[in-house]
């Protein structure tokens, strides 16, 4: 995704980690103009993701990020757009208190790290960029994909999880979240 401003000036790293402070590189905190552009990038990514998932409203926006304790990993290509850089996609995660059913149908209360939104620009999908972003987050959070919960995963995300992490056996839930068998393995209160 290209923008009419310099992406490399806002996001200094290939992958930036954003939270409610909406600060990326060392300059954004002191530059309201860069912060405004950063908010535009997040809003546009949120809209593109919602469109790709055929959702009526965006799950991700700058204002939502400012009020929720979530983290957003943003991937850029610093070389494109004549050196100004372009945004390739993002992954948003956060903890949620969930009431889940284990394999035996027993209720388990947990607050796992959840995948809340995930999007790679249409023309860049299936090139391994989603995997790069996801693996970065796993390392940054020191978490296994099977220990996470997935909020209303799209068929593409389910296929992604099966291909890269061999996650196939999901345990049926009564909410919109999907968890896999590994989630309950060695978890206190269920076996
Ligand atoms: N159709 C089916 N499977 C797909 C597709 C597609 N069009 N695109 C990616 N995948 C899955 C497949 O398993 C694919 O492997 P394959 O090509 O061998 O079949 C694998 O992902 C490829 O891995 P990456 O290249 O690393 O993934 P990518 O960079 O495409 O990112 C993502 C995956 C984020 C799901 C991307 O396809 C995307 O943005 N899709 C549209 C938005 C979306 O559905 N996001 C998830 C919403 S649900 C949520 O966030 C909780």
py3Dmol code that shows the C-alpha trace and the ligand (Angstrom):
import py3Dmol

protein = """\
ATOM      1  CA  UNK A   1       0.000   0.000   0.000  1.00  0.00           C
ATOM      2  CA  UNK A   2       1.379   3.323  -1.048  1.00  0.00           C
ATOM      3  CA  UNK A   3       0.769   6.638   0.686  1.00  0.00           C
ATOM      4  CA  UNK A   4       1.373  10.251  -0.408  1.00  0.00           C
ATOM      5  CA  UNK A   5       4.016  10.657   2.297  1.00  0.00           C
ATOM      6  CA  UNK A   6       7.313   9.088   3.311  1.00  0.00           C
ATOM      7  CA  UNK A   7       6.663   5.728   5.000  1.00  0.00           C
ATOM      8  CA  UNK A   8      10.355   5.306   5.869  1.00  0.00           C
ATOM      9  CA  UNK A   9      10.254   8.517   7.898  1.00  0.00           C
ATOM     10  CA  UNK A  10       7.482   7.122  10.123  1.00  0.00           C
ATOM     11  CA  UNK A  11       8.511   3.485  10.313  1.00  0.00           C
ATOM     12  CA  UNK A  12      12.259   3.117  10.662  1.00  0.00           C
ATOM     13  CA  UNK A  13      12.314  -0.688  11.008  1.00  0.00           C
ATOM     14  CA  UNK A  14      11.110  -3.350   8.558  1.00  0.00           C
ATOM     15  CA  UNK A  15       8.692  -4.473  11.296  1.00  0.00           C
ATOM     16  CA  UNK A  16       7.412  -1.850  13.752  1.00  0.00           C
ATOM     17  CA  UNK A  17       5.593  -2.698  16.978  1.00  0.00           C
ATOM     18  CA  UNK A  18       2.855  -0.212  17.860  1.00  0.00           C
ATOM     19  CA  UNK A  19       0.693   0.097  20.953  1.00  0.00           C
ATOM     20  CA  UNK A  20      -1.727   2.633  22.422  1.00  0.00           C
ATOM     21  CA  UNK A  21       0.958   5.344  22.347  1.00  0.00           C
ATOM     22  CA  UNK A  22       0.992   5.319  18.532  1.00  0.00           C
ATOM     23  CA  UNK A  23       4.724   5.829  18.329  1.00  0.00           C
ATOM     24  CA  UNK A  24       6.845   4.053  15.719  1.00  0.00           C
ATOM     25  CA  UNK A  25      10.324   5.487  15.101  1.00  0.00           C
ATOM     26  CA  UNK A  26      12.103   7.791  17.509  1.00  0.00           C
ATOM     27  CA  UNK A  27      10.778  10.877  15.695  1.00  0.00           C
ATOM     28  CA  UNK A  28       7.046  10.225  15.715  1.00  0.00           C
ATOM     29  CA  UNK A  29       6.600  11.061  19.414  1.00  0.00           C
ATOM     30  CA  UNK A  30       7.841  14.607  18.809  1.00  0.00           C
ATOM     31  CA  UNK A  31       6.292  15.195  15.382  1.00  0.00           C
ATOM     32  CA  UNK A  32       2.492  15.632  15.305  1.00  0.00           C
ATOM     33  CA  UNK A  33       2.576  15.575  11.480  1.00  0.00           C
ATOM     34  CA  UNK A  34       4.201  12.119  11.496  1.00  0.00           C
ATOM     35  CA  UNK A  35       1.758  10.904  14.134  1.00  0.00           C
ATOM     36  CA  UNK A  36      -1.136  12.057  11.957  1.00  0.00           C
ATOM     37  CA  UNK A  37       0.318  10.160   8.991  1.00  0.00           C
ATOM     38  CA  UNK A  38       0.841   7.100  11.160  1.00  0.00           C
ATOM     39  CA  UNK A  39      -2.841   7.245  12.175  1.00  0.00           C
ATOM     40  CA  UNK A  40      -3.818   7.488   8.488  1.00  0.00           C
ATOM     41  CA  UNK A  41      -1.756   4.360   7.714  1.00  0.00           C
ATOM     42  CA  UNK A  42      -3.444   2.365  10.497  1.00  0.00           C
ATOM     43  CA  UNK A  43      -6.923   3.540   9.485  1.00  0.00           C
ATOM     44  CA  UNK A  44      -6.309   2.592   5.843  1.00  0.00           C
ATOM     45  CA  UNK A  45      -4.890  -0.817   6.795  1.00  0.00           C
ATOM     46  CA  UNK A  46      -7.916  -1.455   9.016  1.00  0.00           C
ATOM     47  CA  UNK A  47     -10.283  -0.585   6.179  1.00  0.00           C
ATOM     48  CA  UNK A  48      -8.413  -2.784   3.690  1.00  0.00           C
ATOM     49  CA  UNK A  49      -8.455  -5.714   6.108  1.00  0.00           C
ATOM     50  CA  UNK A  50     -12.188  -5.320   6.758  1.00  0.00           C
ATOM     51  CA  UNK A  51     -12.839  -5.216   3.007  1.00  0.00           C
ATOM     52  CA  UNK A  52     -10.737  -8.350   2.443  1.00  0.00           C
ATOM     53  CA  UNK A  53     -12.726 -10.162   5.146  1.00  0.00           C
ATOM     54  CA  UNK A  54     -16.063  -8.708   3.986  1.00  0.00           C
ATOM     55  CA  UNK A  55     -16.685  -7.141   7.378  1.00  0.00           C
ATOM     56  CA  UNK A  56     -19.082  -4.212   7.621  1.00  0.00           C
ATOM     57  CA  UNK A  57     -16.853  -2.294  10.066  1.00  0.00           C
ATOM     58  CA  UNK A  58     -13.100  -2.161  10.565  1.00  0.00           C
ATOM     59  CA  UNK A  59     -11.707  -4.089  13.535  1.00  0.00           C
ATOM     60  CA  UNK A  60      -8.582  -1.923  13.486  1.00  0.00           C
ATOM     61  CA  UNK A  61      -8.226   1.867  13.518  1.00  0.00           C
ATOM     62  CA  UNK A  62      -5.842   4.349  15.108  1.00  0.00           C
ATOM     63  CA  UNK A  63      -8.442   5.457  17.649  1.00  0.00           C
ATOM     64  CA  UNK A  64      -9.226   1.856  18.630  1.00  0.00           C
ATOM     65  CA  UNK A  65      -5.528   1.122  19.036  1.00  0.00           C
ATOM     66  CA  UNK A  66      -5.238   4.111  21.361  1.00  0.00           C
ATOM     67  CA  UNK A  67      -7.979   2.881  23.668  1.00  0.00           C
ATOM     68  CA  UNK A  68      -7.316  -0.870  23.681  1.00  0.00           C
ATOM     69  CA  UNK A  69      -4.306  -2.621  25.107  1.00  0.00           C
ATOM     70  CA  UNK A  70      -3.428  -4.324  21.851  1.00  0.00           C
ATOM     71  CA  UNK A  71      -0.226  -4.512  19.865  1.00  0.00           C
ATOM     72  CA  UNK A  72       0.082  -4.024  16.154  1.00  0.00           C
ATOM     73  CA  UNK A  73       3.004  -5.337  14.107  1.00  0.00           C
ATOM     74  CA  UNK A  74       3.432  -3.432  10.850  1.00  0.00           C
ATOM     75  CA  UNK A  75       5.533  -4.706   7.939  1.00  0.00           C
ATOM     76  CA  UNK A  76       6.963  -2.289   5.378  1.00  0.00           C
ATOM     77  CA  UNK A  77       8.988  -2.546   2.203  1.00  0.00           C
ATOM     78  CA  UNK A  78      11.510   0.253   2.587  1.00  0.00           C
ATOM     79  CA  UNK A  79      12.771   0.048  -0.995  1.00  0.00           C
ATOM     80  CA  UNK A  80       9.579   0.618  -2.981  1.00  0.00           C
ATOM     81  CA  UNK A  81       7.810   3.844  -4.065  1.00  0.00           C
ATOM     82  CA  UNK A  82      11.046   5.423  -5.191  1.00  0.00           C
ATOM     83  CA  UNK A  83      12.660   4.911  -1.791  1.00  0.00           C
ATOM     84  CA  UNK A  84       9.743   6.333   0.246  1.00  0.00           C
ATOM     85  CA  UNK A  85       8.616   2.848   1.215  1.00  0.00           C
ATOM     86  CA  UNK A  86       5.258   1.077   1.167  1.00  0.00           C
ATOM     87  CA  UNK A  87       3.253  -0.774   3.788  1.00  0.00           C
ATOM     88  CA  UNK A  88       2.857  -4.501   3.175  1.00  0.00           C
ATOM     89  CA  UNK A  89       0.523  -5.508   5.985  1.00  0.00           C
ATOM     90  CA  UNK A  90      -0.081  -5.855   9.694  1.00  0.00           C
ATOM     91  CA  UNK A  91      -0.930  -8.248  12.491  1.00  0.00           C
ATOM     92  CA  UNK A  92      -2.815  -7.185  15.620  1.00  0.00           C
ATOM     93  CA  UNK A  93      -2.784  -9.225  18.839  1.00  0.00           C
ATOM     94  CA  UNK A  94      -4.032  -8.751  22.377  1.00  0.00           C
ATOM     95  CA  UNK A  95      -5.131 -10.606  25.480  1.00  0.00           C
ATOM     96  CA  UNK A  96      -8.825 -11.393  25.909  1.00  0.00           C
ATOM     97  CA  UNK A  97     -10.640 -13.031  28.769  1.00  0.00           C
ATOM     98  CA  UNK A  98     -12.412 -16.011  27.220  1.00  0.00           C
ATOM     99  CA  UNK A  99     -14.713 -18.764  28.401  1.00  0.00           C
ATOM    100  CA  UNK A 100     -13.716 -21.780  26.364  1.00  0.00           C
ATOM    101  CA  UNK A 101     -14.733 -25.417  26.141  1.00  0.00           C
ATOM    102  CA  UNK A 102     -12.022 -28.064  26.306  1.00  0.00           C
ATOM    103  CA  UNK A 103     -12.117 -31.389  24.444  1.00  0.00           C
ATOM    104  CA  UNK A 104     -14.475 -32.847  27.067  1.00  0.00           C
ATOM    105  CA  UNK A 105     -16.802 -29.849  26.869  1.00  0.00           C
ATOM    106  CA  UNK A 106     -15.671 -28.538  30.269  1.00  0.00           C
ATOM    107  CA  UNK A 107     -15.611 -24.749  30.671  1.00  0.00           C
ATOM    108  CA  UNK A 108     -12.146 -23.225  30.986  1.00  0.00           C
ATOM    109  CA  UNK A 109     -11.568 -19.564  31.805  1.00  0.00           C
ATOM    110  CA  UNK A 110      -8.415 -18.198  30.191  1.00  0.00           C
ATOM    111  CA  UNK A 111      -6.882 -14.932  29.024  1.00  0.00           C
ATOM    112  CA  UNK A 112      -4.796 -16.013  26.054  1.00  0.00           C
ATOM    113  CA  UNK A 113      -3.005 -13.880  23.513  1.00  0.00           C
ATOM    114  CA  UNK A 114      -5.406 -13.655  20.567  1.00  0.00           C
ATOM    115  CA  UNK A 115      -4.953 -12.884  16.892  1.00  0.00           C
ATOM    116  CA  UNK A 116      -7.439 -10.083  16.363  1.00  0.00           C
ATOM    117  CA  UNK A 117      -6.672  -8.831  12.858  1.00  0.00           C
ATOM    118  CA  UNK A 118      -4.187  -9.874  10.181  1.00  0.00           C
ATOM    119  CA  UNK A 119      -3.783  -8.532   6.672  1.00  0.00           C
ATOM    120  CA  UNK A 120      -1.251  -8.607   3.850  1.00  0.00           C
ATOM    121  CA  UNK A 121      -1.916  -6.400   0.795  1.00  0.00           C
ATOM    122  CA  UNK A 122      -3.759  -8.355  -1.905  1.00  0.00           C
ATOM    123  CA  UNK A 123      -0.950  -8.305  -4.498  1.00  0.00           C
ATOM    124  CA  UNK A 124       1.586  -9.505  -1.910  1.00  0.00           C
ATOM    125  CA  UNK A 125      -0.346 -12.437  -0.453  1.00  0.00           C
ATOM    126  CA  UNK A 126       1.134 -15.944  -0.716  1.00  0.00           C
ATOM    127  CA  UNK A 127       4.718 -14.668  -0.842  1.00  0.00           C
ATOM    128  CA  UNK A 128       5.636 -15.533   2.745  1.00  0.00           C
ATOM    129  CA  UNK A 129       5.187 -12.023   4.185  1.00  0.00           C
ATOM    130  CA  UNK A 130       2.382 -13.125   6.505  1.00  0.00           C
ATOM    131  CA  UNK A 131       4.695 -15.819   7.838  1.00  0.00           C
ATOM    132  CA  UNK A 132       7.504 -13.301   8.372  1.00  0.00           C
ATOM    133  CA  UNK A 133       5.185 -11.057  10.376  1.00  0.00           C
ATOM    134  CA  UNK A 134       3.636 -13.904  12.347  1.00  0.00           C
ATOM    135  CA  UNK A 135       7.011 -15.448  13.243  1.00  0.00           C
ATOM    136  CA  UNK A 136       8.290 -12.054  14.394  1.00  0.00           C
ATOM    137  CA  UNK A 137       5.276 -11.703  16.711  1.00  0.00           C
ATOM    138  CA  UNK A 138       5.717 -15.266  18.074  1.00  0.00           C
ATOM    139  CA  UNK A 139       9.309 -14.490  18.991  1.00  0.00           C
ATOM    140  CA  UNK A 140       8.507 -11.040  20.361  1.00  0.00           C
ATOM    141  CA  UNK A 141       5.730 -12.453  22.556  1.00  0.00           C
ATOM    142  CA  UNK A 142       7.520 -15.733  23.230  1.00  0.00           C
ATOM    143  CA  UNK A 143       4.374 -17.710  22.486  1.00  0.00           C
ATOM    144  CA  UNK A 144       3.482 -20.854  20.507  1.00  0.00           C
ATOM    145  CA  UNK A 145       0.767 -20.538  17.837  1.00  0.00           C
ATOM    146  CA  UNK A 146      -1.145 -23.451  19.391  1.00  0.00           C
ATOM    147  CA  UNK A 147      -1.383 -21.548  22.678  1.00  0.00           C
ATOM    148  CA  UNK A 148      -3.133 -18.618  21.050  1.00  0.00           C
ATOM    149  CA  UNK A 149      -6.800 -18.009  20.256  1.00  0.00           C
ATOM    150  CA  UNK A 150      -8.037 -16.714  16.904  1.00  0.00           C
ATOM    151  CA  UNK A 151     -10.907 -14.249  16.634  1.00  0.00           C
ATOM    152  CA  UNK A 152     -13.234 -15.270  13.795  1.00  0.00           C
ATOM    153  CA  UNK A 153     -10.434 -16.590  11.549  1.00  0.00           C
ATOM    154  CA  UNK A 154     -10.996 -16.356   7.818  1.00  0.00           C
ATOM    155  CA  UNK A 155     -10.560 -19.446   5.592  1.00  0.00           C
ATOM    156  CA  UNK A 156      -7.214 -17.948   4.450  1.00  0.00           C
ATOM    157  CA  UNK A 157      -5.986 -17.684   8.045  1.00  0.00           C
ATOM    158  CA  UNK A 158      -7.105 -21.239   8.829  1.00  0.00           C
ATOM    159  CA  UNK A 159      -5.224 -22.449   5.766  1.00  0.00           C
ATOM    160  CA  UNK A 160      -2.174 -20.361   6.811  1.00  0.00           C
ATOM    161  CA  UNK A 161      -2.180 -21.919  10.307  1.00  0.00           C
ATOM    162  CA  UNK A 162      -2.486 -25.409   8.908  1.00  0.00           C
ATOM    163  CA  UNK A 163       0.280 -24.915   6.362  1.00  0.00           C
ATOM    164  CA  UNK A 164       2.863 -23.225   8.575  1.00  0.00           C
ATOM    165  CA  UNK A 165       2.108 -24.550  12.059  1.00  0.00           C
ATOM    166  CA  UNK A 166       0.211 -27.796  11.390  1.00  0.00           C
ATOM    167  CA  UNK A 167      -2.758 -26.499  13.374  1.00  0.00           C
ATOM    168  CA  UNK A 168      -5.711 -28.534  12.142  1.00  0.00           C
ATOM    169  CA  UNK A 169      -7.688 -29.893  15.090  1.00  0.00           C
ATOM    170  CA  UNK A 170      -9.784 -27.057  16.422  1.00  0.00           C
ATOM    171  CA  UNK A 171     -11.891 -27.589  19.524  1.00  0.00           C
ATOM    172  CA  UNK A 172     -15.486 -26.384  18.936  1.00  0.00           C
ATOM    173  CA  UNK A 173     -16.469 -23.267  20.877  1.00  0.00           C
ATOM    174  CA  UNK A 174     -19.699 -21.363  21.442  1.00  0.00           C
ATOM    175  CA  UNK A 175     -18.091 -17.979  20.718  1.00  0.00           C
ATOM    176  CA  UNK A 176     -16.307 -16.642  17.612  1.00  0.00           C
ATOM    177  CA  UNK A 177     -12.885 -17.716  18.786  1.00  0.00           C
ATOM    178  CA  UNK A 178     -11.030 -20.720  17.447  1.00  0.00           C
ATOM    179  CA  UNK A 179      -8.533 -22.657  19.551  1.00  0.00           C
ATOM    180  CA  UNK A 180      -6.683 -25.820  18.676  1.00  0.00           C
ATOM    181  CA  UNK A 181      -6.051 -29.000  20.664  1.00  0.00           C
ATOM    182  CA  UNK A 182      -2.584 -27.777  21.761  1.00  0.00           C
ATOM    183  CA  UNK A 183      -4.296 -24.960  23.640  1.00  0.00           C
ATOM    184  CA  UNK A 184      -5.513 -27.345  26.354  1.00  0.00           C
ATOM    185  CA  UNK A 185      -2.434 -29.568  26.454  1.00  0.00           C
ATOM    186  CA  UNK A 186      -0.815 -29.444  29.911  1.00  0.00           C
ATOM    187  CA  UNK A 187      -3.118 -26.618  30.953  1.00  0.00           C
ATOM    188  CA  UNK A 188      -4.089 -26.645  34.616  1.00  0.00           C
ATOM    189  CA  UNK A 189      -7.688 -27.832  35.127  1.00  0.00           C
ATOM    190  CA  UNK A 190      -7.946 -29.783  31.891  1.00  0.00           C
ATOM    191  CA  UNK A 191      -6.065 -32.591  30.210  1.00  0.00           C
TER     192      UNK A 191
END
"""
ligand_1 = """\
51
LIG
N -6.386 -18.610 -0.422
C -6.178 -19.638 0.431
N -5.156 -19.677 1.315
C -4.343 -18.602 1.366
C -4.513 -17.503 0.521
C -5.591 -17.535 -0.415
N -5.812 -16.544 -1.284
N -3.563 -16.592 0.812
C -2.795 -17.123 1.793
N -3.261 -18.338 2.135
C -2.691 -19.262 3.134
C -2.327 -20.579 2.430
O -2.208 -21.602 3.400
C -0.983 -20.239 1.846
O -0.227 -21.378 1.473
P -0.332 -21.904 -0.078
O -0.047 -20.720 -0.944
O 0.701 -22.985 -0.152
O -1.747 -22.390 -0.236
C -0.347 -19.498 2.994
O -1.419 -18.747 3.589
C 0.749 -18.586 2.497
O 1.472 -18.085 3.587
P 2.016 -16.594 3.511
O 2.454 -16.260 2.122
O 3.001 -16.398 4.611
O 0.663 -15.805 3.880
P 0.196 -14.346 3.411
O 1.360 -13.438 3.268
O -0.729 -14.472 2.253
O -0.659 -13.865 4.697
C -2.987 -13.728 5.337
C -1.752 -14.644 5.164
C -2.674 -12.616 6.345
C -4.147 -14.583 5.867
C -3.321 -13.085 3.972
O -3.623 -14.091 3.054
C -4.464 -12.088 4.009
O -4.268 -10.917 4.286
N -5.712 -12.517 3.705
C -6.857 -11.614 3.626
C -7.284 -11.112 4.991
C -7.552 -12.230 5.965
O -8.253 -13.200 5.672
N -6.981 -12.078 7.201
C -7.222 -12.956 8.336
C -8.433 -12.446 9.041
S -8.948 -13.380 10.450
C -8.107 -12.690 11.780
O -7.330 -11.830 11.642
C -8.370 -13.274 13.168
"""
view = py3Dmol.view(width=600, height=400)
view.addModel(protein, "pdb")
view.setStyle({"model": 0}, {"cartoon": {"style": "trace"}})
view.addModel(ligand_1, "xyz")
view.setStyle({"model": 1}, {"stick": {}})
view.zoomTo()
view.show()
